[in-house]
Structures are given as C-alpha cells and as structure tokens.
Amino acid sequence: MELYISEDFWASLDDLTKTSKPEILEVSRIGDTAITRLRYTLNVDLPRQAARYIDPEDVTWVERVEWTLPTLSATVNFLPDQGSALMTASGTAEVIADGTETAREVRGEVKVRIPFLGKKVERAVIDGVGEHLEEEAGAAAEHLEN
C-alpha cells in the first residue's frame, strides 16, 4: 500500500507507452486518508473526427485517488483538462492481500459524449488506460522486488 502513496514510486515511472510520465501534483497523507493527484497525457490514436470536439494531441487529465488506508480501498476520479463536459471517468481501487500475494484491483467507467464517436473514443481511452495500468503494475512489482 505504501508504494501507491509514495512520491518516489510515481517519479520513477518513465517508461510508459500509452501515457506520459505522471506529473506529480500532490501526494499527501492525513490520518487514515492518503491522496495522490497525478497529471497524465494519453498517447493513443483517437478517431480523426474527434478533433472537432477535442484536441487529440493533448488528451490530458488529472487522476485523483483518495485512499482509505484501514480498508486499503480508494475512489478514483479522472478530471480531463479539456472537454470536461464531454467526458467523465471514475472508479475504485482496492489492494487485496492473499497469503504471500497482493493484487490491486481497479474498476471504473468511462463515458464520452461525442455524437456518433463516443463509443470509439471510449474504447481507445479504455484500451490506453488498461495498458497503462498493466505497465504500472509491472513497475510496482519490480519496485517491490528491489
């Protein structure tokens, strides 16, 4: 759990393929609550027609994660830097320990309100974020082994 609320861990993520290295905006802890706020740029191909609504070269957002430490669970909100009226995304995260194994389970929902293109943009964003989470999990495992 400490890994996900460590500024050093987030600063070490520099080999991500679907997102930029996170810009650390906040890593704080007060009592039983920890908050991370990270800005990312998504590196995926969006449908060409989406450029009418958003700049496909500048798909950035702030990921705000608020951990409840006693339950090892969090709420996650994605706050887009552009097109916030067109896209909403949120989710939950949970760290689950099972014997000697530990996993982070992330669930969420992405909604894009662009006529005729919303589902295609959603799929591109979900695929990109999914690959990002896999890379992040690999980096976490490597960090814990060292």
CORRA-V862967 format. One record per residue. RES is the residue in three letters. SS is DSSP state (helix for helix, strand for strand, loop for the rest). PHI is phi in degrees with one decimal (* if undefined). NEAR is the number of other C-alpha atoms within 8 Angstrom. Layout:
BEGIN
<<RES SS PHI NEAR> <RES SS PHI NEAR>>
END
This chain:
BEGIN
<<MET loop * 6> <GLU helix -58.7 5> <LEU helix -59.3 7> <TYR helix -75.0 7> <ILE helix -120.0 11> <SER loop -109.8 9> <GLU helix -61.2 8> <ASP helix -61.1 6> <PHE helix -62.2 11> <TRP helix -63.7 10> <ALA helix -68.1 10> <SER helix -83.4 6> <LEU loop -80.6 11> <ASP loop -128.4 7> <ASP loop -114.9 5> <LEU loop -85.2 11> <THR loop -96.3 7> <LYS loop -99.3 11> <THR strand -138.3 12> <SER loop -73.2 11> <LYS loop -61.0 10> <PRO loop -67.6 10> <GLU strand -89.8 7> <ILE strand -80.5 12> <LEU strand -98.7 8> <GLU strand -161.9 8> <VAL strand -139.2 12> <SER strand -138.8 8> <ARG strand -145.9 8> <ILE strand -132.4 6> <GLY loop 60.5 5> <ASP loop -91.6 8> <THR strand -124.1 10> <ALA strand -127.8 14> <ILE strand -128.0 13> <THR strand -122.1 14> <ARG strand -128.5 12> <LEU strand -129.8 12> <ARG strand -102.6 12> <TYR strand -127.0 13> <THR strand -114.1 10> <LEU strand -86.7 13> <ASN loop -112.2 10> <VAL loop -135.4 8> <ASP loop -88.4 6> <LEU loop -96.4 9> <PRO loop -54.1 9> <ARG helix -51.8 5> <GLN helix -67.7 6> <ALA helix -66.8 13> <ALA helix -61.2 9> <ARG helix -66.2 6> <TYR loop -110.3 7> <ILE loop -141.9 9> <ASP loop -80.5 9> <PRO loop -66.3 9> <GLU loop -88.7 4> <ASP loop -139.0 7> <VAL loop -90.4 13> <THR strand -121.9 11> <TRP strand -154.3 12> <VAL strand -105.8 12> <GLU strand -96.3 13> <ARG strand -110.4 12> <VAL strand -117.8 11> <GLU strand -113.7 11> <TRP strand -89.1 11> <THR strand -100.3 11> <LEU helix -63.7 9> <PRO helix -61.3 5> <THR helix -100.7 5> <LEU loop 53.5 11> <SER strand -129.4 11> <ALA strand -146.1 11> <THR strand -104.3 11> <VAL strand -125.1 12> <ASN strand -126.5 10> <PHE strand -108.8 11> <LEU strand -112.7 11> <PRO strand -64.5 12> <ASP loop -76.5 9> <GLN loop -134.5 8> <GLY loop 66.1 9> <SER loop -62.8 9> <ALA loop -77.7 6> <LEU loop -97.2 8> <MET strand -135.2 11> <THR strand -130.5 12> <ALA strand -152.8 11> <SER strand -155.9 11> <GLY strand -173.0 11> <THR strand -134.6 11> <ALA strand -137.9 12> <GLU strand -147.8 10> <VAL strand -97.6 11> <ILE strand -119.0 9> <ALA strand -100.1 8> <ASP strand -139.0 6> <GLY loop 68.3 5> <THR loop -93.5 5> <GLU strand -103.8 6> <THR strand -134.8 9> <ALA strand -133.0 7> <ARG strand -110.1 8> <GLU strand -106.2 8> <VAL strand -120.4 8> <ARG strand -130.7 7> <GLY strand -166.1 8> <GLU strand -141.9 7> <VAL strand -123.0 10> <LYS strand -127.3 9> <VAL strand -121.5 11> <ARG loop -103.0 8> <ILE loop -125.0 9> <PRO loop -52.5 5> <PHE loop 66.6 5> <LEU loop -114.9 10> <GLY helix -51.1 11> <LYS helix -65.0 8> <LYS helix -66.2 9> <VAL helix -66.5 12> <GLU helix -55.7 11> <ARG helix -61.7 8> <ALA helix -62.8 11> <VAL helix -66.4 10> <ILE helix -62.6 9> <ASP helix -61.7 8> <GLY helix -64.3 13> <VAL helix -67.0 11> <GLY helix -60.7 8> <GLU helix -64.2 9> <HIS helix -59.9 12> <LEU helix -63.8 8> <GLU helix -64.3 8> <GLU helix -64.6 9> <GLU helix -62.6 10> <ALA helix -63.5 8> <GLY helix -63.6 8> <ALA helix -65.2 9> <ALA helix -63.9 10> <ALA helix -61.9 8> <GLU helix -64.0 8> <HIS helix -62.7 8> <LEU helix -71.8 6> <GLU helix -73.3 5> <ASN loop -85.1 4>>
END
